[in-house]
Amino acid sequence: MVYRRAWYKGGTYFFTVNCLQRKDNQCLVANISLLREVIAKVKQTHPFKIHGWVVLPEHMHCVIELPEDDANFAIRWMLIKMLFSRGLPKIETISDVHKQRRERGVWQRRYWEHLIRDDRDYQAHMDYVHINPVKHGLVKQAKDWPYSTFHRLVKDGVYKPDWGGGIEGVLPYKD
């Protein structure tokens, strides 16, 4: 099967991006300042709007919107991954394949993207983003996870502070 990405100018997308090593890896939260700096830097040269984002220890989910005349989310992810990797000390184990491709071995090569289709799809993925730390057992309530846009969205009146105290009826799908 050939996987085809959905390229849509001005599209709103849900993404899942994983570190290469998932087990016992705290890379993203341990380097949250670097990740924030990198995202801000990429947004300056390749703008996008962040609707929702959550950073977990070894993966992250987000819902972002591209500019009206732009469908190239791939360049944004390439730059985020590259700049983040360059900012880390070189302590990871690098396979021969990664050496040949001149990759650091920080990220999984691919990522999951989903083009948001409608308001219901948007809300389901926003909820998924923000309930994810609860789903993974990192906290008991969404408000307790510090690396999320949930707090901004509570201030904006999108979510109530006590939303996401459990995963029953919140997740749009199982993963």
Secondary structure in CASP SS format (residue, H / E / C, confidence):
PFRMAT SS
TARGET T0000
AUTHOR 0000-0000-0000
METHOD secondary structure of the structure
MODEL  1
M C 1.00
V C 1.00
Y C 1.00
R C 1.00
R C 1.00
A C 1.00
W C 1.00
Y C 1.00
K C 1.00
G C 1.00
G C 1.00
T E 1.00
Y E 1.00
F E 1.00
F E 1.00
T E 1.00
V E 1.00
N E 1.00
C E 1.00
L C 1.00
Q C 1.00
R C 1.00
K C 1.00
D C 1.00
N C 1.00
Q C 1.00
C H 1.00
L H 1.00
V H 1.00
A H 1.00
N C 1.00
I H 1.00
S H 1.00
L H 1.00
L H 1.00
R H 1.00
E H 1.00
V H 1.00
I H 1.00
A H 1.00
K H 1.00
V H 1.00
K H 1.00
Q H 1.00
T H 1.00
H C 1.00
P C 1.00
F C 1.00
K E 1.00
I E 1.00
H E 1.00
G E 1.00
W E 1.00
V E 1.00
V E 1.00
L C 1.00
P C 1.00
E C 1.00
H E 1.00
M E 1.00
H E 1.00
C E 1.00
V E 1.00
I E 1.00
E E 1.00
L C 1.00
P C 1.00
E C 1.00
D C 1.00
D C 1.00
A C 1.00
N C 1.00
F H 1.00
A H 1.00
I H 1.00
R H 1.00
W H 1.00
M H 1.00
L H 1.00
I H 1.00
K H 1.00
M H 1.00
L H 1.00
F H 1.00
S H 1.00
R H 1.00
G C 1.00
L C 1.00
P C 1.00
K C 1.00
I C 1.00
E C 1.00
T C 1.00
I C 1.00
S C 1.00
D H 1.00
V H 1.00
H H 1.00
K H 1.00
Q H 1.00
R C 1.00
R C 1.00
E C 1.00
R C 1.00
G C 1.00
V C 1.00
W E 1.00
Q C 1.00
R C 1.00
R C 1.00
Y C 1.00
W E 1.00
E E 1.00
H E 1.00
L E 1.00
I C 1.00
R C 1.00
D C 1.00
D H 1.00
R H 1.00
D H 1.00
Y H 1.00
Q H 1.00
A H 1.00
H H 1.00
M H 1.00
D H 1.00
Y H 1.00
V H 1.00
H H 1.00
I H 1.00
N H 1.00
P H 1.00
V H 1.00
K H 1.00
H C 1.00
G C 1.00
L C 1.00
V C 1.00
K C 1.00
Q C 1.00
A H 1.00
K H 1.00
D H 1.00
W C 1.00
P C 1.00
Y C 1.00
S E 1.00
T C 1.00
F H 1.00
H H 1.00
R H 1.00
L H 1.00
V H 1.00
K H 1.00
D C 1.00
G C 1.00
V C 1.00
Y C 1.00
K C 1.00
P C 1.00
D C 1.00
W C 1.00
G C 1.00
G C 1.00
G C 1.00
I C 1.00
E C 1.00
G C 1.00
V C 1.00
L C 1.00
P C 1.00
Y C 1.00
K C 1.00
D C 1.00
END
